[in-house]
């Protein structure tokens, strides 16, 4: 008889109160097809939307049954009916929105898109503004609510794998670089690798040192520092966690595709591995996990679920903010915690620029 519990906490903990009135800023893909779909399925209450383009906001409101559309985001945040602000704007615009939002006494919580800002300095200002105003600030680091990552975290916490030795992510997939990213030179690590960087911190905590290398992606024609990237976290207990983010992946017509995201964690007492279903979106492909452990020798455990990263994980990112507002506690993915993920990104770019391993303390001492 196995003593392994396969109830692995893959879903989010929902708030007791689901009718918090949510005002949505942004009407692009992430808001239209991820946030609002997930909120509907969870029973949340988006009541208003605004965007950079009124017609886009109006179209999304009609599609997702949102009753109120505003000409500008400034009008939306001033409406006293709004309790929760959900921002899906480009990262260089979030500070501007937060500065005005914290002046509105009716706003109790803000969910910011990842990355929280273009750099750690602006990210810290966002966090400081919210904390000073008593507004709960959370970040949409949605890979933390991918079902395989939630399950993996549970397995690690229960000790099924023992002390982790090596963790790897192998991404062979082609993200869509939104138009607003074309003016930035920091591309892959700040906008896609940020998921893997934040996941390493979620699973294993803060590293001791970080090494990163990169090259340009031939498909990405606008100027950029980081295309195909590899970065390694080294921990005080000798754990290594490394990700290879290959956004070239498929040269194009005339070659066969082999696109995927695979992950693996090896420990002293067991091993877990799996896949992330996102590269097949919009096809609903659940992420996977299988693990083996000395606690139940010579067998594999393969739990299953029906939920997927996009869009179902977005229930969790909003739920953790609503629970924080409801219970007057810190969000699970708080802005303050996310500063460490932003610092890890800084460390990657510093490592690339200087061609060396960077101590994590070099990029965190400035805001501790």
C-alpha positions as a printed NumPy array, in Angstrom:
array([[  0.   ,   0.   ,   0.   ],
       [  1.485,   3.35 ,  -1.083],
       [  1.708,   6.157,   1.461],
       [  1.91 ,   8.777,  -1.302],
       [ -0.904,  11.338,  -1.278],
       [ -1.857,  12.341,  -4.837],
       [ -4.034,  15.249,  -3.731],
       [ -1.455,  17.82 ,  -4.824],
       [ -3.206,  21.195,  -4.405],
       [ -3.15 ,  22.037,  -8.111],
       [ -5.96 ,  24.584,  -7.917],
       [ -6.128,  28.013,  -6.281],
       [ -7.742,  28.792,  -2.947],
       [-10.697,  30.99 ,  -3.833],
       [-11.875,  33.918,  -1.693],
       [-15.022,  33.604,   0.389],
       [-16.325,  36.737,  -1.263],
       [-16.307,  36.609,  -5.062],
       [-18.262,  39.779,  -5.816],
       [-15.456,  42.311,  -5.331],
       [-16.02 ,  44.853,  -8.103],
       [-13.068,  44.627, -10.515],
       [-12.067,  47.398, -12.909],
       [ -9.972,  46.173, -15.84 ],
       [ -7.351,  48.295, -17.61 ],
       [ -6.315,  46.872, -20.978],
       [ -8.153,  45.018, -23.735],
       [ -5.462,  42.956, -25.449],
       [ -5.144,  39.188, -25.641],
       [ -4.158,  38.654, -22.   ],
       [ -7.171,  40.579, -20.682],
       [ -9.659,  39.465, -23.339],
       [ -8.86 ,  35.76 , -23.54 ],
       [ -7.144,  34.955, -20.224],
       [ -8.139,  37.244, -17.35 ],
       [-11.79 ,  37.679, -18.251],
       [-12.363,  34.066, -19.257],
       [-10.781,  32.841, -16.016],
       [-12.751,  35.346, -13.914],
       [-16.042,  34.251, -15.49 ],
       [-15.255,  30.6  , -14.787],
       [-14.338,  31.407, -11.152],
       [-17.43 ,  33.56 , -10.577],
       [-15.507,  36.815, -10.1  ],
       [-17.08 ,  40.178, -10.842],
       [-15.419,  42.414, -13.492],
       [-17.692,  45.448, -13.795],
       [-15.694,  47.953, -15.847],
       [-13.029,  48.166, -18.549],
       [-10.893,  50.846, -20.209],
       [ -8.015,  50.672, -22.645],
       [ -5.689,  52.806, -24.701],
       [ -8.258,  52.471, -27.515],
       [-11.906,  52.959, -26.609],
       [-13.221,  50.854, -29.479],
       [-11.115,  47.895, -28.372],
       [-12.381,  48.208, -24.806],
       [-15.96 ,  48.425, -26.057],
       [-15.554,  45.295, -28.185],
       [-14.129,  43.308, -25.258],
       [-16.896,  44.547, -22.957],
       [-19.508,  43.269, -25.413],
       [-17.684,  39.955, -25.862],
       [-17.233,  39.312, -22.121],
       [-20.424,  40.961, -20.802],
       [-18.779,  43.801, -18.879],
       [-21.401,  46.478, -18.14 ],
       [-19.286,  49.658, -18.055],
       [-16.803,  50.978, -20.614],
       [-14.742,  54.116, -20.016],
       [-13.068,  56.402, -22.509],
       [ -9.869,  56.459, -20.45 ],
       [ -8.325,  54.482, -17.631],
       [ -8.209,  57.691, -15.582],
       [-12.031,  57.818, -15.653],
       [-12.235,  54.171, -14.617],
       [-10.028,  54.474, -11.541],
       [-11.994,  57.519, -10.326],
       [-15.286,  55.605, -10.284],
       [-15.995,  54.881,  -6.585],
       [-17.693,  51.603,  -7.468],
       [-14.29 ,  50.045,  -8.313],
       [-12.725,  48.065,  -5.454],
       [-10.039,  46.05 ,  -7.272],
       [ -7.866,  47.243, -10.155],
       [ -6.646,  44.721, -12.727],
       [ -3.893,  46.211, -14.901],
       [ -2.853,  44.606, -18.194],
       [ -0.873,  47.492, -19.672],
       [  2.706,  47.508, -20.986],
       [  5.197,  47.463, -18.1  ],
       [  6.472,  50.967, -18.789],
       [  2.94 ,  52.295, -18.143],
       [  2.135,  50.551, -14.863],
       [  3.864,  53.048, -12.569],
       [  1.835,  55.888, -14.082],
       [ -1.416,  54.007, -13.439],
       [ -0.475,  53.013,  -9.889],
       [  0.528,  56.573,  -8.961],
       [ -2.996,  57.755,  -9.666],
       [ -4.775,  54.633,  -8.435],
       [ -3.374,  54.813,  -4.891],
       [ -4.919,  58.279,  -4.532],
       [ -8.388,  56.736,  -4.859],
       [ -9.634,  55.672,  -1.433],
       [-12.117,  53.158,  -2.864],
       [ -9.399,  51.003,  -4.463],
       [ -8.434,  48.23 ,  -2.04 ],
       [ -6.184,  46.055,  -4.202],
       [ -4.192,  46.206,  -7.439],
       [ -3.118,  43.293,  -9.623],
       [ -0.191,  44.368, -11.796],
       [  0.929,  42.53 , -14.905],
       [  4.357,  40.976, -15.022],
       [  6.964,  42.354, -15.36 ],
       [  6.017,  44.744, -12.6  ],
       [  8.09 ,  47.453, -14.301],
       [ 10.924,  47.908, -16.776],
       [ 13.479,  47.991, -13.968],
       [ 13.804,  47.416, -10.241],
       [ 13.81 ,  51.135,  -9.407],
       [ 10.317,  51.659, -10.843],
       [  9.13 ,  48.349,  -9.388],
       [ 10.182,  49.481,  -5.906],
       [  8.328,  52.763,  -6.382],
       [  5.145,  50.871,  -7.281],
       [  5.443,  48.697,  -4.175],
       [  6.263,  51.643,  -1.901],
       [  3.314,  53.672,  -3.211],
       [  0.865,  50.837,  -2.569],
       [  2.214,  49.994,   0.869],
       [  2.13 ,  53.65 ,   1.948],
       [ -1.482,  53.949,   0.781],
       [ -2.544,  50.673,   2.413],
       [ -3.456,  49.147,  -0.962],
       [ -2.766,  45.429,  -1.47 ],
       [ -0.377,  44.966,  -4.401],
       [ -0.015,  41.623,  -6.208],
       [  1.729,  40.586,  -9.419],
       [  0.343,  38.377, -12.167],
       [  3.199,  35.847, -12.107],
       [  0.757,  33.304, -13.444],
       [  3.145,  30.366, -13.941],
       [  2.946,  29.915, -10.165],
       [ -0.61 ,  28.718, -10.811],
       [  0.24 ,  26.337, -13.621],
       [ -1.11 ,  23.055, -12.327],
       [  2.137,  21.098, -12.72 ],
       [  4.053,  23.789, -10.844],
       [  1.538,  23.786,  -7.964],
       [  1.769,  19.994,  -7.822],
       [  5.569,  20.084,  -7.948],
       [  5.67 ,  22.575,  -5.092],
       [  3.489,  20.248,  -3.011],
       [  5.738,  17.269,  -3.796],
       [  8.82 ,  19.238,  -2.777],
       [  7.193,  20.506,   0.433],
       [  6.18 ,  16.951,   1.405],
       [  9.749,  15.757,   0.946],
       [  8.972,  13.128,  -1.69 ],
       [ 12.106,  14.101,  -3.632],
       [ 14.353,  14.787,  -0.66 ],
       [ 16.875,  17.615,  -0.954],
       [ 16.8  ,  18.98 ,  -4.527],
       [ 20.058,  18.556,  -6.451],
       [ 19.313,  19.764,  -9.991],
       [ 16.335,  21.513, -11.615],
       [ 16.041,  22.224, -15.335],
       [ 13.599,  23.899, -17.707],
       [ 14.017,  23.256, -21.427],
       [ 11.849,  25.584, -23.517],
       [ 11.636,  25.152, -27.276],
       [  8.783,  27.486, -28.088],
       [  8.084,  30.731, -29.907],
       [  6.431,  33.487, -27.84 ],
       [  4.531,  36.294, -29.508],
       [  6.399,  39.528, -28.878],
       [  3.655,  42.157, -28.589],
       [  4.083,  45.336, -30.586],
       [  4.864,  47.442, -27.523],
       [  7.957,  45.289, -26.858],
       [  9.611,  46.379, -30.099],
       [ 10.879,  49.58 , -28.474],
       [ 12.655,  47.652, -25.708],
       [ 16.03 ,  45.931, -25.939],
       [ 15.381,  43.644, -22.974],
       [ 13.106,  41.021, -24.482],
       [ 13.333,  37.33 , -23.606],
       [ 14.454,  37.295, -19.985],
       [ 12.257,  40.23 , -18.935],
       [  9.126,  39.032, -20.721],
       [  9.281,  35.224, -21.058],
       [ 12.18 ,  34.051, -18.917],
       [ 10.615,  35.982, -16.042],
       [  8.175,  33.072, -15.654],
       [ 11.005,  30.574, -15.151],
       [ 12.987,  32.922, -12.919],
       [  9.972,  33.498, -10.689],
       [  9.2  ,  29.761, -10.622],
       [ 12.724,  28.949,  -9.429],
       [ 12.184,  31.379,  -6.548],
       [  8.699,  29.937,  -5.831],
       [ 10.024,  26.379,  -5.72 ],
       [ 13.456,  26.813,  -4.16 ],
       [ 13.774,  30.316,  -2.7  ],
       [ 16.427,  32.919,  -3.448],
       [ 19.701,  31.873,  -5.08 ],
       [ 23.186,  32.743,  -3.932],
       [ 24.503,  33.573,  -7.408],
       [ 23.295,  33.812, -11.013],
       [ 25.02 ,  33.315, -14.362],
       [ 23.389,  34.167, -17.697],
       [ 24.4  ,  34.025, -21.354],
       [ 22.437,  34.938, -24.459],
       [ 22.542,  35.503, -28.216],
       [ 20.271,  37.276, -30.668],
       [ 17.263,  35.423, -32.021],
       [ 17.384,  35.437, -35.855],
       [ 13.584,  35.611, -36.059],
       [ 13.34 ,  38.767, -33.933],
       [ 14.235,  41.605, -36.285],
       [ 14.009,  44.577, -33.928],
       [ 17.09 ,  45.366, -31.766],
       [ 17.366,  43.238, -28.656],
       [ 19.991,  42.138, -26.15 ],
       [ 18.543,  38.769, -25.225],
       [ 17.013,  36.37 , -27.726],
       [ 17.974,  32.77 , -26.985],
       [ 18.917,  32.747, -23.298],
       [ 20.32 ,  30.426, -20.671],
       [ 20.585,  31.286, -16.987],
       [ 21.62 ,  29.284, -13.959],
       [ 20.754,  29.844, -10.306],
       [ 23.193,  28.417,  -7.753],
       [ 22.072,  27.988,  -4.155],
       [ 23.911,  27.897,  -0.861],
       [ 23.072,  24.171,  -0.522],
       [ 24.666,  23.423,  -3.947],
       [ 21.342,  23.126,  -5.786],
       [ 21.59 ,  24.231,  -9.434],
       [ 18.479,  25.436, -11.284],
       [ 18.941,  26.259, -14.956],
       [ 16.683,  27.23 , -17.854],
       [ 17.359,  27.213, -21.58 ],
       [ 14.873,  29.471, -23.364],
       [ 15.067,  28.711, -27.089],
       [ 12.695,  31.044, -28.925],
       [ 14.224,  30.138, -32.305],
       [ 12.945,  26.575, -31.873],
       [ 11.541,  26.117, -35.384],
       [ 13.303,  27.583, -38.438],
       [ 10.071,  27.629, -40.458],
       [  8.535,  26.034, -43.527],
       [ 10.489,  23.092, -44.856],
       [ 11.441,  21.763, -41.423],
       [  9.496,  19.719, -38.895],
       [  8.298,  21.313, -35.654],
       [  9.358,  20.032, -32.243],
       [  8.006,  22.649, -29.858],
       [  7.614,  22.085, -26.121],
       [  8.449,  23.149, -22.582],
       [  9.839,  20.356, -20.42 ],
       [ 10.993,  20.508, -16.819],
       [ 12.727,  18.127, -14.433],
       [ 13.75 ,  18.158, -10.755],
       [ 16.144,  15.569,  -9.332],
       [ 16.54 ,  15.112,  -5.589],
       [ 18.396,  12.838,  -3.202],
       [ 15.252,  10.717,  -2.698],
       [ 13.338,  11.02 ,  -5.955],
       [ 12.783,  12.677,  -9.293],
       [  9.907,  14.556, -10.931],
       [  9.486,  15.64 , -14.522],
       [  6.777,  17.039, -16.724],
       [  5.669,  19.378, -19.474],
       [  3.963,  22.758, -19.686],
       [  0.964,  22.703, -22.014],
       [  1.156,  26.361, -23.08 ],
       [  2.907,  25.976, -26.481],
       [ -0.237,  24.333, -27.958],
       [ -2.537,  27.242, -26.981],
       [ -5.413,  27.767, -27.924],
       [ -5.746,  23.991, -27.848],
       [ -6.468,  22.975, -24.256],
       [ -3.469,  20.859, -23.282],
       [ -3.003,  20.255, -19.556],
       [  0.523,  20.406, -18.193],
       [  1.841,  17.063, -16.976],
       [  3.791,  15.673, -14.048],
       [  5.194,  12.303, -13.1  ],
       [  7.387,  11.457, -10.141],
       [  9.158,   8.57 ,  -8.465],
       [ 10.319,   8.439,  -4.849],
       [ 12.151,   6.174,  -2.449],
       [  9.123,   6.477,  -0.154],
       [  7.238,   4.17 ,  -2.573],
       [  9.996,   2.311,  -4.426],
       [ 10.088,   1.251,  -8.059],
       [  6.984,   2.987,  -9.38 ],
       [  5.891,   6.166, -11.113],
       [  3.02 ,   8.36 ,  -9.976],
       [  1.167,  10.245, -12.715],
       [ -1.581,  12.529, -11.326],
       [ -3.991,  14.086, -13.852],
       [ -6.095,  17.231, -14.063],
       [ -8.26 ,  18.932, -16.674],
       [ -7.228,  22.539, -16.069],
       [ -4.616,  24.32 , -18.214],
       [ -2.14 ,  27.168, -17.667],
       [ -3.805,  29.547, -20.157],
       [ -6.401,  30.682, -19.11 ],
       [ -7.203,  28.734, -15.924],
       [ -4.126,  29.837, -13.947],
       [ -5.398,  33.417, -14.063],
       [ -8.095,  32.46 , -11.57 ],
       [ -5.312,  31.961,  -9.05 ],
       [ -3.541,  35.255,  -9.581],
       [ -6.727,  37.235,  -8.979],
       [ -7.9  ,  34.913,  -6.189],
       [ -4.725,  35.443,  -4.16 ],
       [ -5.252,  39.215,  -4.307],
       [ -8.941,  38.988,  -3.375],
       [ -8.102,  36.727,  -0.424],
       [ -5.484,  39.235,   0.746],
       [ -8.033,  42.062,   0.636],
       [-10.654,  39.879,   2.298],
       [ -8.396,  38.776,   5.173],
       [ -6.111,  41.853,   5.384],
       [ -3.052,  39.721,   4.658],
       [ -0.192,  39.742,   2.16 ],
       [ -0.981,  38.405,  -1.314],
       [  0.752,  35.145,  -2.138],
       [  2.528,  36.873,  -5.048],
       [  2.979,  40.209,  -3.328],
       [  4.672,  43.179,  -4.899],
       [  7.294,  43.102,  -2.139],
       [  8.151,  39.469,  -2.903],
       [  8.202,  40.174,  -6.627],
       [ 11.017,  42.678,  -6.142],
       [ 13.285,  39.666,  -5.644],
       [ 12.238,  38.266,  -9.026],
       [ 12.944,  41.668, -10.596],
       [ 16.338,  41.642,  -8.885],
       [ 17.078,  38.204, -10.336],
       [ 16.327,  39.595, -13.789],
       [ 18.704,  42.478, -13.071],
       [ 21.333,  39.901, -12.112],
       [ 20.86 ,  38.086, -15.43 ],
       [ 21.365,  41.257, -17.452],
       [ 24.333,  42.26 , -15.3  ],
       [ 25.865,  38.826, -15.866],
       [ 25.36 ,  39.149, -19.623],
       [ 26.786,  42.667, -19.765],
       [ 29.841,  41.908, -17.616],
       [ 30.464,  38.316, -18.691],
       [ 30.587,  36.936, -15.149],
       [ 28.656,  35.242, -12.379],
       [ 26.752,  37.765, -10.236],
       [ 26.154,  37.346,  -6.511],
       [ 22.447,  37.811,  -5.802],
       [ 23.338,  40.132,  -2.917],
       [ 24.832,  42.573,  -5.461],
       [ 21.336,  43.326,  -6.831],
       [ 19.295,  43.044,  -3.636],
       [ 21.326,  45.076,  -1.133],
       [ 20.087,  48.328,  -2.658],
       [ 16.485,  47.773,  -1.504],
       [ 16.815,  45.671,   1.626]])
